[in-house]
Amino acid sequence: MLLITAWALPVGGAGAVAALALLKLIGLVTNLVFYQRVQSSLVAPGPGHPWWLVLGAPVAGGLVIGLMARYGTEKIRGHGMPEAIEAILTGGSRVAPRVAVLKPISAAVSIGTGGPFGAEGPIIMTGGAIGSILAQALRLSADERKTLLVSGAAAGMAATFNSPLAAVLLAVELLLFEWRPRSFVPVVGAVAVSTVCRGFLLGTAPIFPVSTVGMHVTAADSALCVVAGVLGGALAVVATWLVYRAEDAFSRLPFHWMWWPAIGGAVIGVGGLIEPRALGVGYDVIDQLLTGRATVSLIVGILVVKTLIWGLSLGSGTSGGVLAPVFMIGGAVGAAEGLLFPHVLPGFWAMMGLAAVVGGVMRSPLTGVVFTLELTHAWPAALPLLISSTAAYGLSVLVLRRSVLTEKIARRGLHLTREYSTDPLESFFVAEVMDRRPVVLRRGDSLDSALAATLRTDGGEPEGRRLFPVVPDGAAYPVAVVTRRALLHAAARRDPDGPAPTVADICRPAPVVLRPDDTLRRAAYVFAEHGVTEAPVVGHAPDEHVVGTVALRHLLHARRHDLTEEHHRQRLIMRRTVPRDTPRHEDEHAPADGDRIGS
């Protein structure tokens, strides 16, 4: 843990620099394309440009991305997070160096030419590539490479939005697939370094500051947060459906996928002619929505046009992130709700919508809440945000099988679960499930007596028992093992004229010895490591007697117990019906059906 944390710290610094470079590159491309000037400040395309530029710039950007993807690396396609997840799950957390270079360039071209995307997906992939490249240069395991990859990804996210806690939550909820000190501590270290570096590079102020002076949330407002969450979740479902229906439509086109981003660019251009403010990252629009300064025309335009062009163009396989568009769409639906709901403070309902859509689209409700809080510093709104985000999350999991992030993984033939629970194998010890009546043989036992002992236990053959511990004559340790098959094979090949074989001639040293207080999880790992399915269980010193045997079938006990607790419903406390004419004292000690456990 300490070693990987030491390597994660410079990865965090590099992630902050990469985030700054990407933002500057997006600003440079945007200024060159829409304003014909050489500047790197982050600006929006905005209205007032010639129609041919608004329509043609996204198409040209899509052509460039298609060429980069075909002749550079196909990994630049998509919005970054599914690609990072796939690298973790199937690629041993290995990311090619060219991805670290081409992904931010392609994202800058896509967004700078008007693409309605965010920088966070590409920076996740770029920061992850930095961590992965460093890990590949070192002698590390796949899990350690994963930790450095996620450290770089979270560091880039934290530096982009000045949101360290949300970046760590995003790493836990989406990328790590575990919550262990060996991965959590390095990720936090990288995020901390990245956030400190961001303070020097971009400042420490919130991205979209919201004033909460005079904020008072009533019980009725909290109830309406559920409604806001459900509406945000419904929009998340529609947006997710739109992205993958668009992807299905593009996959049926009769020409190479290299041309698809250009078609997606044409969709973006048409949307830009209708609502120019839907183009680009749109941080200025998000700010207007969250501070209550957005007009009705802007709210409606963003809600309709941004959702359509984002979903359709993302399905074309272009390069760009999902968070900033989701922020804008969520803020728009919340601002629309604010036109009807009671006033709490400017931008309050836009914040509820933002958290709801993030929670519904990404299936990360806590990340949605913390992101909103860190973007706005509206800390008193934590409870309403939690209600809204969780309501959207609940609707999303009931309606959709997978999120916008995991659907792409599933379509590539991978099964992905993001439900965290305690491993039932950790809850049971070997002593609780082992066979407590082992047949222990001595090295000097004859073959006939050994066969007789293994085939007779309390008058019958021990069911499923194939391995038998062997101990030295007059001692209890060390332990060897012999299988029934080996005994039968030796008996079949025995030379009638030769010396009588003993167990010592057949047994072999035990490859695995477990202790009674070992967990079943450790037993499973040991079985997998040594390729065995059964092992003797030996007590601790000084006696070290064989106290049992444990087999692979015994590990299923924990799974059966877990299934029982999950699916078996029972009433443990029942009301006792007492006839009105029966004195209470006469019924106090009478047994009832409800008193039996499991009735």
C-alpha positions as CSV (number, residue, x, y, z in Angstrom):
1,M,0.0,0.0,0.0
2,L,2.7,2.5,0.9
3,L,4.8,1.6,-2.1
4,I,1.9,2.2,-4.5
5,T,0.9,5.4,-2.7
6,A,4.4,6.7,-3.2
7,W,4.1,6.1,-7.0
8,A,0.5,7.5,-7.0
9,L,1.7,11.0,-5.7
10,P,3.6,11.9,-8.9
11,V,0.8,10.4,-11.0
12,G,-1.6,12.9,-9.2
13,G,0.7,15.8,-10.2
14,A,0.9,14.6,-13.8
15,G,-2.9,14.2,-13.9
16,A,-3.3,17.9,-12.9
17,V,-0.9,19.0,-15.6
18,A,-2.7,16.9,-18.1
19,A,-6.1,18.3,-17.1
20,L,-4.7,21.9,-17.5
21,A,-3.2,21.0,-20.9
22,L,-6.5,19.5,-22.1
23,L,-8.5,22.5,-21.1
24,K,-6.0,24.9,-22.8
25,L,-6.1,22.7,-25.9
26,I,-9.9,22.8,-26.0
27,G,-9.8,26.6,-25.6
28,L,-7.2,26.9,-28.4
29,V,-9.1,24.8,-30.9
30,T,-12.4,26.7,-30.1
31,N,-10.7,30.1,-30.5
32,L,-9.1,29.1,-33.8
33,V,-12.3,27.6,-35.3
34,F,-14.9,30.0,-34.1
35,Y,-13.1,33.3,-33.4
36,Q,-10.0,32.9,-35.7
37,R,-7.6,33.9,-33.0
38,V,-4.7,32.3,-31.1
39,Q,-5.8,32.1,-27.5
40,S,-6.1,29.2,-25.0
41,S,-8.8,30.6,-22.7
42,L,-11.9,28.3,-22.4
43,V,-14.7,29.9,-24.4
44,A,-18.0,28.8,-25.8
45,P,-18.8,28.8,-29.5
46,G,-21.8,31.0,-28.8
47,P,-24.2,32.7,-31.2
48,G,-23.4,35.1,-34.1
49,H,-21.3,32.8,-36.3
50,P,-22.0,32.2,-40.0
51,W,-24.3,29.3,-40.6
52,W,-21.7,27.5,-42.7
53,L,-19.2,27.6,-39.9
54,V,-21.7,26.3,-37.3
55,L,-22.7,23.5,-39.7
56,G,-19.4,22.7,-41.2
57,A,-17.0,22.9,-38.1
58,P,-18.5,19.8,-36.3
59,V,-18.4,17.8,-39.6
60,A,-14.8,18.7,-40.2
61,G,-14.0,17.8,-36.6
62,G,-15.7,14.4,-37.0
63,L,-13.7,13.7,-40.1
64,V,-10.5,14.4,-38.2
65,I,-11.5,12.1,-35.3
66,G,-12.5,9.3,-37.7
67,L,-9.1,9.5,-39.4
68,M,-7.3,9.5,-36.0
69,A,-9.3,6.6,-34.8
70,R,-8.7,4.5,-37.9
71,Y,-5.1,5.2,-38.4
72,G,-4.0,6.0,-34.9
73,T,-5.9,4.0,-32.3
74,E,-9.6,3.0,-32.1
75,K,-9.4,3.5,-28.3
76,I,-10.0,7.3,-28.7
77,R,-13.6,6.6,-29.7
78,G,-16.2,7.0,-27.0
79,H,-16.4,9.0,-23.9
80,G,-13.5,7.6,-21.9
81,M,-14.9,5.9,-18.9
82,P,-16.1,2.6,-20.6
83,E,-12.7,2.4,-22.2
84,A,-11.0,2.8,-18.8
85,I,-13.3,0.2,-17.3
86,E,-12.6,-2.2,-20.2
87,A,-8.8,-1.7,-19.8
88,I,-9.2,-2.6,-16.1
89,L,-11.4,-5.6,-16.6
90,T,-9.9,-7.3,-19.6
91,G,-6.6,-5.6,-20.4
92,G,-4.7,-6.0,-17.2
93,S,-4.9,-2.3,-16.7
94,R,-2.6,-1.7,-19.6
95,V,-3.2,1.4,-21.7
96,A,-1.0,2.1,-24.8
97,P,1.1,5.3,-24.7
98,R,-0.5,6.5,-28.0
99,V,-3.8,6.7,-26.2
100,A,-2.3,9.2,-23.7
101,V,-1.4,11.4,-26.6
102,L,-4.3,10.9,-29.1
103,K,-7.2,10.9,-26.7
104,P,-6.8,14.5,-25.4
105,I,-6.1,15.7,-29.0
106,S,-9.2,14.0,-30.4
107,A,-11.3,15.4,-27.5
108,A,-10.0,18.9,-28.1
109,V,-10.8,18.6,-31.8
110,S,-14.3,17.2,-31.0
111,I,-15.2,19.8,-28.4
112,G,-13.4,22.7,-30.0
113,T,-15.3,22.3,-33.2
114,G,-18.6,22.5,-31.4
115,G,-19.1,19.0,-30.0
116,P,-21.6,19.1,-27.0
117,F,-19.2,17.1,-24.8
118,G,-17.2,17.5,-21.7
119,A,-13.5,17.2,-21.0
120,E,-13.8,14.8,-18.0
121,G,-14.1,11.6,-19.9
122,P,-11.0,12.2,-22.0
123,I,-9.1,13.4,-19.0
124,I,-10.1,10.2,-17.1
125,M,-8.6,8.2,-20.0
126,T,-5.6,10.4,-20.3
127,G,-4.9,10.5,-16.6
128,G,-5.5,6.7,-16.4
129,A,-3.0,6.2,-19.3
130,I,-0.4,8.2,-17.4
131,G,-0.8,5.9,-14.4
132,S,-0.9,2.8,-16.5
133,I,2.2,3.7,-18.5
134,L,4.2,4.3,-15.2
135,A,2.9,1.0,-13.8
136,Q,3.9,-0.9,-17.0
137,A,7.5,0.5,-16.6
138,L,7.6,-0.9,-13.1
139,R,7.4,-4.5,-11.9
140,L,3.8,-4.5,-10.6
141,S,0.9,-6.8,-10.6
142,A,-2.3,-6.2,-12.5
143,D,-4.1,-5.0,-9.4
144,E,-1.3,-2.6,-8.6
145,R,-1.4,-1.3,-12.2
146,K,-5.2,-0.8,-11.8
147,T,-4.6,1.3,-8.7
148,L,-2.2,3.6,-10.5
149,L,-4.5,3.8,-13.5
150,V,-7.4,4.8,-11.4
151,S,-5.2,7.2,-9.4
152,G,-4.4,9.0,-12.6
153,A,-8.0,9.0,-13.8
154,A,-9.3,10.4,-10.4
155,A,-6.5,13.0,-10.3
156,G,-7.5,14.3,-13.7
157,M,-11.1,14.5,-12.7
158,A,-10.3,16.3,-9.4
159,A,-8.2,18.8,-11.3
160,T,-10.8,19.5,-14.0
161,F,-13.7,20.3,-11.6
162,N,-11.8,21.1,-8.3
163,S,-13.8,18.2,-6.8
164,P,-11.5,15.9,-4.8
165,L,-14.2,14.0,-2.9
166,A,-16.3,13.5,-5.9
167,A,-13.3,12.2,-7.8
168,V,-12.6,9.6,-5.1
169,L,-16.2,8.5,-5.0
170,L,-16.3,8.2,-8.8
171,A,-13.2,6.0,-8.6
172,V,-14.8,3.8,-5.9
173,E,-18.3,3.6,-7.5
174,L,-17.1,3.2,-11.1
175,L,-13.5,2.1,-11.6
176,L,-11.9,0.3,-8.7
177,F,-14.4,-2.5,-8.2
178,E,-13.2,-2.8,-4.6
179,W,-12.9,-0.7,-1.4
180,R,-9.6,-1.8,0.1
181,P,-6.8,0.2,1.8
182,R,-4.3,-1.0,-0.9
183,S,-6.3,1.0,-3.6
184,F,-8.2,3.6,-1.7
185,V,-5.2,5.2,0.0
186,P,-3.1,5.6,-3.2
187,V,-6.1,7.1,-5.0
188,V,-6.7,9.6,-2.2
189,G,-3.0,10.5,-2.3
190,A,-3.1,11.2,-6.0
191,V,-6.3,13.2,-5.8
192,A,-4.9,15.3,-2.9
193,V,-1.7,16.1,-4.9
194,S,-3.8,16.9,-8.0
195,T,-6.1,19.2,-6.2
196,V,-3.2,21.1,-4.6
197,C,-1.6,21.5,-8.0
198,R,-4.9,22.7,-9.4
199,G,-4.9,25.4,-6.9
200,F,-1.7,26.8,-8.3
201,L,-2.7,26.3,-11.9
202,L,-6.4,27.2,-12.0
203,G,-7.3,28.5,-8.6
204,T,-9.4,27.0,-5.8
205,A,-12.7,28.7,-6.3
206,P,-15.8,26.6,-7.0
207,I,-16.6,26.2,-10.7
208,F,-20.3,27.3,-10.3
209,P,-20.6,29.1,-7.0
210,V,-24.2,29.3,-5.6
211,S,-25.2,31.4,-2.7
212,T,-27.3,29.7,0.0
213,V,-28.0,32.7,2.1
214,G,-31.6,32.6,3.4
215,M,-32.1,29.0,2.2
216,H,-34.9,27.2,4.0
217,V,-36.1,23.8,2.8
218,T,-39.5,22.8,4.1
219,A,-41.0,19.3,4.4
220,A,-43.0,20.0,1.2
221,D,-39.9,21.0,-0.6
222,S,-38.2,17.7,0.4
223,A,-41.2,15.8,-0.9
224,L,-40.9,17.7,-4.2
225,C,-37.2,16.7,-4.3
226,V,-38.5,13.1,-4.8
227,V,-40.6,14.4,-7.8
228,A,-37.5,16.2,-9.1
229,G,-35.5,13.0,-8.8
230,V,-38.1,10.9,-10.6
231,L,-38.3,13.4,-13.4
232,G,-34.5,13.6,-13.6
233,G,-34.3,9.8,-13.6
234,A,-36.8,9.6,-16.4
235,L,-34.7,12.0,-18.4
236,A,-31.6,9.9,-17.6
237,V,-33.4,6.8,-18.9
238,V,-34.4,8.6,-22.2
239,A,-30.8,10.0,-22.7
240,T,-29.3,6.5,-22.1
241,W,-31.8,4.9,-24.5
242,L,-31.1,7.6,-27.1
243,V,-27.3,7.1,-27.0
244,Y,-27.6,3.3,-27.6
245,R,-30.4,3.5,-30.2
246,A,-28.1,6.0,-32.1
247,E,-25.2,3.5,-31.8
248,D,-27.4,0.7,-33.1
249,A,-28.5,2.9,-36.0
250,F,-24.9,3.9,-36.9
251,S,-23.8,0.2,-36.8
252,R,-26.3,-0.6,-39.6
253,L,-24.8,2.0,-42.0
254,P,-23.3,0.4,-45.1
255,F,-19.9,2.1,-44.8
256,H,-16.9,2.2,-42.5
257,W,-17.2,3.5,-39.0
258,M,-14.5,6.1,-39.7
259,W,-17.2,8.3,-41.4
260,W,-19.7,8.0,-38.5
261,P,-18.3,10.9,-36.4
262,A,-18.7,13.2,-39.4
263,I,-22.4,12.3,-39.6
264,G,-22.6,12.9,-35.9
265,G,-21.0,16.3,-36.6
266,A,-23.7,17.1,-39.1
267,V,-26.3,16.4,-36.4
268,I,-24.4,18.7,-34.0
269,G,-24.3,21.5,-36.7
270,V,-28.0,21.3,-37.2
271,G,-28.6,21.5,-33.5
272,G,-26.2,24.5,-33.3
273,L,-28.2,26.4,-35.9
274,I,-31.3,25.9,-33.7
275,E,-29.6,26.6,-30.3
276,P,-26.0,27.8,-30.6
277,R,-25.5,27.7,-26.8
278,A,-25.9,23.9,-26.9
279,L,-22.5,23.7,-28.6
280,G,-19.2,23.1,-26.8
281,V,-18.6,22.3,-23.1
282,G,-21.1,24.9,-22.0
283,Y,-19.7,25.9,-18.6
284,D,-21.2,29.4,-19.0
285,V,-24.7,27.9,-19.6
286,I,-24.4,25.6,-16.6
287,D,-23.5,28.6,-14.5
288,Q,-26.6,30.5,-15.7
289,L,-28.8,27.5,-14.9
290,L,-27.4,26.9,-11.4
291,T,-27.5,30.6,-10.5
292,G,-31.1,31.1,-11.7
293,R,-30.2,33.5,-14.5
294,A,-31.3,31.2,-17.4
295,T,-34.3,32.3,-19.6
296,V,-37.1,30.1,-20.5
297,S,-35.9,29.9,-24.1
298,L,-32.5,28.8,-23.0
299,I,-33.9,26.2,-20.6
300,V,-36.1,24.7,-23.3
301,G,-33.4,24.9,-26.0
302,I,-30.9,23.1,-23.8
303,L,-33.3,20.5,-22.6
304,V,-34.4,19.5,-26.1
305,V,-31.5,20.4,-28.4
306,K,-28.6,19.5,-26.1
307,T,-30.1,16.1,-25.2
308,L,-30.7,15.2,-28.8
309,I,-27.4,16.3,-30.3
310,W,-25.4,14.8,-27.4
311,G,-27.1,11.4,-27.5
312,L,-27.1,11.1,-31.3
313,S,-23.5,12.3,-31.8
314,L,-22.2,10.2,-28.9
315,G,-23.7,7.2,-30.5
316,S,-21.6,7.9,-33.6
317,G,-18.4,6.9,-31.7
318,T,-16.8,10.4,-31.6
319,S,-14.6,11.5,-28.7
320,G,-16.0,13.4,-25.7
321,G,-17.1,13.1,-22.1
322,V,-20.5,12.7,-20.6
323,L,-20.4,14.7,-17.3
324,A,-20.5,18.3,-18.5
325,P,-23.4,17.5,-20.9
326,V,-25.2,15.6,-18.1
327,F,-24.6,18.6,-15.8
328,M,-26.2,20.9,-18.4
329,I,-29.2,18.7,-19.2
330,G,-29.8,18.0,-15.6
331,G,-29.6,21.7,-14.7
332,A,-32.0,22.5,-17.5
333,V,-34.7,19.9,-16.4
334,G,-34.3,21.2,-12.8
335,A,-34.6,24.8,-14.0
336,A,-37.8,23.9,-15.9
337,E,-39.1,22.4,-12.7
338,G,-38.3,25.6,-10.9
339,L,-40.7,27.4,-13.1
340,L,-43.5,25.4,-11.4
341,F,-42.2,24.4,-8.0
342,P,-42.0,26.8,-5.0
343,H,-39.1,29.1,-4.9
344,V,-36.3,28.1,-2.4
345,L,-33.4,30.0,-3.7
346,P,-32.1,30.9,-7.2
347,G,-30.9,27.7,-8.9
348,F,-32.1,25.3,-6.2
349,W,-34.2,23.1,-8.5
350,A,-31.5,23.2,-11.1
351,M,-29.1,21.7,-8.6
352,M,-31.7,19.0,-7.8
353,G,-32.0,18.2,-11.5
354,L,-28.3,18.1,-12.0
355,A,-27.7,15.6,-9.1
356,A,-30.7,13.5,-10.3
357,V,-29.6,13.2,-13.9
358,V,-26.0,12.4,-12.8
359,G,-27.3,9.8,-10.4
360,G,-29.6,8.3,-13.0
361,V,-27.3,8.3,-16.0
362,M,-24.1,7.1,-14.3
363,R,-25.8,5.0,-11.6
364,S,-23.6,6.8,-9.0
365,P,-26.0,8.6,-6.6
366,L,-23.3,9.6,-4.1
367,T,-21.1,10.9,-6.8
368,G,-24.0,13.0,-8.1
369,V,-24.6,14.5,-4.7
370,V,-21.0,15.3,-3.9
371,F,-20.2,16.6,-7.4
372,T,-23.1,19.1,-7.1
373,L,-21.9,20.2,-3.7
374,E,-18.3,20.6,-4.7
375,L,-19.2,22.4,-8.0
376,T,-21.5,24.9,-6.2
377,H,-20.3,24.9,-2.5
378,A,-24.0,24.9,-1.6
379,W,-23.3,22.6,1.4
380,P,-26.7,23.2,3.2
381,A,-28.4,21.5,0.2
382,A,-26.9,18.1,1.0
383,L,-30.1,16.5,2.1
384,P,-32.3,17.6,-0.8
385,L,-29.6,16.6,-3.2
386,L,-29.4,13.2,-1.6
387,I,-33.2,12.7,-1.9
388,S,-33.3,13.8,-5.5
389,S,-30.2,11.8,-6.6
390,T,-31.4,8.6,-4.9
391,A,-34.9,8.8,-6.4
392,A,-33.4,9.1,-9.9
393,Y,-31.0,6.2,-9.1
394,G,-33.9,4.1,-7.9
395,L,-35.9,4.7,-11.1
396,S,-33.0,4.1,-13.3
397,V,-32.2,0.7,-11.8
398,L,-35.8,-0.4,-12.0
399,V,-36.3,0.6,-15.6
400,L,-32.8,0.0,-17.2
401,R,-30.7,-3.1,-17.0
402,R,-27.4,-1.1,-17.3
403,S,-26.2,2.5,-17.3
404,V,-24.8,4.6,-20.1
405,L,-21.3,3.5,-18.9
406,T,-21.8,-0.2,-18.5
407,E,-24.1,-0.8,-21.5
408,K,-21.1,-0.3,-23.8
409,I,-19.1,-2.9,-21.8
410,A,-21.9,-5.4,-22.0
411,R,-22.2,-5.0,-25.7
412,R,-18.6,-6.1,-26.0
413,G,-19.5,-9.4,-24.4
414,L,-18.4,-8.6,-20.8
415,H,-20.5,-9.0,-17.7
416,L,-20.1,-6.2,-15.2
417,T,-21.6,-5.8,-11.8
418,R,-21.3,-2.7,-9.6
419,E,-23.1,-4.0,-6.6
420,Y,-20.9,-4.1,-3.5
421,S,-21.6,-6.6,-0.7
422,T,-19.7,-8.6,1.9
423,D,-18.2,-11.8,0.5
424,P,-20.1,-14.7,2.3
425,L,-16.8,-16.7,2.2
426,E,-15.4,-14.1,4.6
427,S,-18.2,-14.7,7.1
428,F,-17.4,-18.4,7.8
429,F,-14.4,-20.2,9.2
430,V,-13.1,-23.6,8.1
431,A,-14.0,-25.0,11.5
432,E,-17.7,-24.4,10.9
433,V,-18.0,-26.4,7.7
434,M,-15.2,-29.0,7.7
435,D,-15.7,-32.7,8.1
436,R,-14.9,-33.3,11.8
437,R,-14.5,-37.0,11.6
438,P,-11.5,-37.5,9.2
439,V,-10.1,-40.9,8.4
440,V,-6.4,-40.4,9.4
441,L,-4.0,-43.0,8.1
442,R,-0.5,-43.8,9.4
443,R,2.5,-44.1,7.1
444,G,3.1,-47.6,8.3
445,D,-0.5,-48.8,7.6
446,S,-0.7,-51.6,5.1
447,L,-2.5,-51.0,1.8
448,D,-5.4,-53.4,2.8
449,S,-6.0,-51.8,6.2
450,A,-5.9,-48.3,4.6
451,L,-8.4,-49.3,2.0
452,A,-10.7,-50.9,4.6
453,A,-10.5,-47.7,6.7
454,T,-11.3,-45.4,3.8
455,L,-14.2,-47.5,2.7
456,R,-15.7,-47.9,6.1
457,T,-16.8,-45.0,8.3
458,D,-19.6,-45.8,10.8
459,G,-20.6,-48.7,8.6
460,G,-20.7,-46.8,5.3
461,E,-18.6,-45.1,2.8
462,P,-17.9,-41.5,3.6
463,E,-19.9,-39.5,1.0
464,G,-17.8,-37.4,-1.3
465,R,-14.6,-38.0,0.6
466,R,-11.6,-38.6,-1.7
467,L,-8.6,-37.3,0.2
468,F,-7.2,-38.8,3.4
469,P,-4.6,-37.3,5.7
470,V,-1.5,-39.4,6.5
471,V,0.7,-38.8,9.6
472,P,4.0,-40.3,10.7
473,D,3.9,-43.3,13.0
474,G,3.8,-42.1,16.6
475,A,3.5,-38.4,15.6
476,A,0.8,-36.0,14.4
477,Y,2.8,-33.8,12.1
478,P,3.9,-33.3,9.3
479,V,0.9,-34.3,7.3
480,A,0.9,-36.1,4.0
481,V,-2.2,-37.0,1.9
482,V,-3.4,-39.9,-0.2
483,T,-6.4,-40.2,-2.4
484,R,-8.8,-43.1,-2.7
485,R,-7.9,-43.4,-6.4
486,A,-4.2,-43.7,-5.6
487,L,-5.0,-46.5,-3.1
488,L,-7.2,-48.4,-5.5
489,H,-4.7,-48.0,-8.3
490,A,-1.9,-49.3,-6.1
491,A,-4.1,-52.3,-5.0
492,A,-4.8,-53.1,-8.7
493,R,-1.1,-53.1,-9.6
494,R,0.2,-54.8,-6.5
495,D,2.7,-57.6,-7.1
496,P,1.5,-60.7,-5.2
497,D,5.1,-62.0,-4.9
498,G,6.6,-58.6,-3.9
499,P,6.7,-56.9,-0.5
500,A,3.4,-55.7,0.9
501,P,3.1,-51.9,0.1
502,T,2.3,-49.5,2.8
503,V,0.7,-46.0,2.8
504,A,4.2,-44.5,2.9
505,D,4.8,-45.9,-0.6
506,I,1.8,-44.1,-2.0
507,C,1.2,-40.9,-0.1
508,R,2.7,-37.5,-1.0
509,P,3.4,-34.3,1.1
510,A,0.2,-32.3,1.6
511,P,0.4,-29.3,-0.9
512,V,-2.1,-27.4,1.3
513,V,-2.8,-27.4,5.0
514,L,-5.5,-25.2,6.5
515,R,-6.2,-24.2,10.0
516,P,-9.6,-24.2,11.8
517,D,-9.6,-20.4,12.1
518,D,-8.9,-19.8,8.4
519,T,-11.8,-18.1,6.5
520,L,-13.5,-19.9,3.6
521,R,-12.2,-17.1,1.4
522,R,-8.6,-18.0,2.2
523,A,-9.4,-21.6,1.6
524,A,-10.9,-20.8,-1.8
525,Y,-7.7,-18.7,-2.7
526,V,-5.4,-21.6,-1.5
527,F,-7.4,-24.1,-3.5
528,A,-7.2,-22.0,-6.6
529,E,-3.5,-21.2,-6.1
530,H,-2.5,-24.9,-5.7
531,G,-5.1,-26.5,-8.0
532,V,-6.6,-28.7,-5.3
533,T,-10.2,-29.3,-4.2
534,E,-9.6,-30.8,-0.7
535,A,-7.2,-30.3,2.1
536,P,-6.5,-31.5,5.7
537,V,-7.2,-29.2,8.5
538,V,-4.6,-29.1,11.3
539,G,-4.9,-27.5,14.7
540,H,-2.3,-25.0,16.0
541,A,0.8,-25.8,17.8
542,P,1.9,-27.5,20.0
543,D,-0.4,-30.4,19.2
544,E,-1.0,-29.9,15.5
545,H,-3.3,-32.9,15.2
546,V,-5.5,-33.4,12.1
547,V,-8.9,-32.1,13.2
548,G,-10.8,-32.4,9.9
549,T,-10.8,-32.1,6.2
550,V,-12.4,-29.4,4.0
551,A,-13.4,-29.8,0.4
552,L,-14.6,-27.5,-2.3
553,R,-18.2,-28.6,-1.7
554,H,-17.9,-27.3,1.8
555,L,-17.4,-23.7,0.5
556,L,-20.9,-23.8,-1.0
557,H,-22.2,-23.7,2.6
558,A,-21.5,-20.0,2.7
559,R,-23.2,-19.4,-0.6
560,R,-26.3,-21.4,0.5
561,H,-26.4,-19.3,3.7
562,D,-26.2,-16.1,1.7
563,L,-29.0,-17.2,-0.6
564,T,-31.1,-18.2,2.3
565,E,-30.7,-14.8,3.9
566,E,-31.5,-13.0,0.7
567,H,-34.5,-15.0,-0.5
568,H,-36.1,-16.9,2.4
569,R,-38.8,-14.7,4.0
570,Q,-40.2,-15.6,7.4
571,R,-42.1,-14.0,10.2
572,L,-40.2,-14.3,13.4
573,I,-42.6,-12.4,15.7
574,M,-46.4,-13.1,15.4
575,R,-49.2,-11.7,17.4
576,R,-50.7,-14.3,19.8
577,T,-54.4,-14.6,19.5
578,V,-56.0,-15.0,23.0
579,P,-59.7,-15.7,23.4
580,R,-61.5,-13.0,25.2
581,D,-62.9,-15.4,27.8
582,T,-59.5,-16.9,28.6
583,P,-57.7,-15.5,31.6
584,R,-54.3,-14.1,30.5
585,H,-52.4,-15.9,33.2
586,E,-53.6,-19.3,31.8
587,D,-52.1,-18.5,28.4
588,E,-48.8,-17.1,29.4
589,H,-46.8,-20.3,29.0
590,A,-48.8,-22.0,26.3
591,P,-46.8,-22.7,23.2
592,A,-47.9,-21.0,20.0
593,D,-47.0,-21.5,16.3
594,G,-45.6,-18.1,16.2
595,D,-43.1,-19.0,19.0
596,R,-41.3,-21.5,16.8
597,I,-38.3,-20.1,15.0
598,G,-38.9,-20.1,11.3
599,S,-42.7,-20.6,11.5
